[in-house]
Amino acid sequence: MPTVIAEDLHIVYRVSGGSPRGKGSATAALNRMFRRSGDEGVRKVHAVRGVSFTAYRGEAIGLIGSNGSGKSTLLKAVAGLIPPESGKVYSDGQPSLLGVNAALMNDLTGERNVILGGLAMGMTPAEIRERYDDIVKFSGIQEKGDFITLPMRTYSSGMAARLRFSIAAAKKHDVLMIDEALATGDRRFRKRSEARVRDMRQQAGTVFLVSHNNKSIRDTCDRVLWLEHGTLRMDGPTEEVLKEYESFSGK
């Protein structure tokens, strides 16, 4: 059964131009605010160009490509966070996007963030209480001390990413999109994360994984989408696509 269908998807960012020569940043900002023509000085970045694919239940799909190829933008479009310039995205259920840079509340403790993160993903208070201990244990942050009771601002970036992944992995997802999360943490946590992704696939969900770590893609995904310059260069079985990609990129 299809879970995500993208049809001729185009995503365009509009970026305001830099400050005019000889003008301060404050003046440039005022000029942009009061400029009559909405397109004057605006640069268009065509981040995704005519991408089409169909994802199915039980698949784990890797997204690969060089920096700036449109991988993260594509996930955001599937999650409904960026409107298409043209084309369509259809999804069965609610896609959930997990990114390393997704914000948790730094002034709250890890404990409170587990609760709020669970609620934000649609879990009930009873489900959060039931899964709380497993979330904390899976993240491994207690192995380095009683960090779960400390504000998130005291966490390293790796600790925060591990907790974020652990919260997301505690819920059954129709479509879970993971942006580089498996690249964080030590080897033991990456192994646990990869095993958890395989479990989620077996629960009839669909997992998308953006990663520059080809080993994680090989260990986790059975299909790969390769993007370059916003276009879908190849879509197929993991080993076939990675072989072409590694030959192309010299990896």
C-alpha positions, 0 to 999 in steps of 0.5 A, a space after each residue: 500500500 502506498 504511503 507517500 506519492 510525489 508527483 512532479 514536485 518542484 520546491 522554490 525558495 525566495 531569498 531577499 538580496 543582500 544590502 545595497 552597496 553603501 547601505 547599512 543593514 538597517 537601511 536595507 531592511 527598511 528598503 525591503 519592508 517598504 519596497 513596492 515590487 514584491 519581486 525586486 531584489 528577490 533571488 529564487 532558488 529552485 531546490 527540488 526539480 520535478 521529483 516523482 516517486 511512490 513509497 510503500 508500507 514496510 519500506 526504509 528509503 535512504 536519501 543520498 546526494 551531495 550537500 545542497 542536493 535537496 534531500 532535507 527540502 524534499 523531506 520538509 515538503 513531504 511533511 507539509 512544512 514547505 508548500 510546493 511551487 508546483 506538483 503534488 505530495 500525497 500521504 497516507 497518515 501523518 508524516 513525522 519529521 525528525 531532524 537533528 536541528 529540530 528544537 527542544 526547549 533548552 530551559 526545560 529539563 530532559 524529563 519535561 522535554 520527553 513529556 512535551 515531545 511525546 504530546 507534540 507527536 500525538 501520544 497521550 499522557 498515559 502512553 508517555 508515562 508507559 514509555 518514559 523509562 524506555 525512552 530515557 534508557 534508549 537515549 543512553 543519557 543517564 549513563 553519563 549521570 542524572 542528566 534527565 533532570 537537568 536543563 537541555 542547555 546543559 546537554 551536548 548536541 549528541 545527547 540532545 539528538 539521541 533524546 530527540 530520536 528516542 522520543 520519536 522512536 517511541 511512537 508508531 509512525 505511518 511515515 517517519 523521516 529522519 534527517 541525519 539523526 543516525 550520524 549522532 552518538 557513539 557506535 553503540 547508539 547508532 547500532 540501537 538506532 538502526 535496529 529501531 528503524 528496522 523494527 518500525 519498518 516491520 510495524 508496517 510504517 515507512 521510514 525515510 533516512 537522510 544520511 551521508 553515512 553510506 554504511 548506515 544506509 546499507 545497514 538500514 535501507 532497502 531502497 535509495 533515492 539519489 538527488 543531485 541539484 534538486 533532481 532525482 538521478 536514480 531510484 532503486 535497490 540500495 546496493 545498485 544506487 550506492 554503487 553508482 553514487 560512490 562511483 560518481 562521488 569518488 567515495 
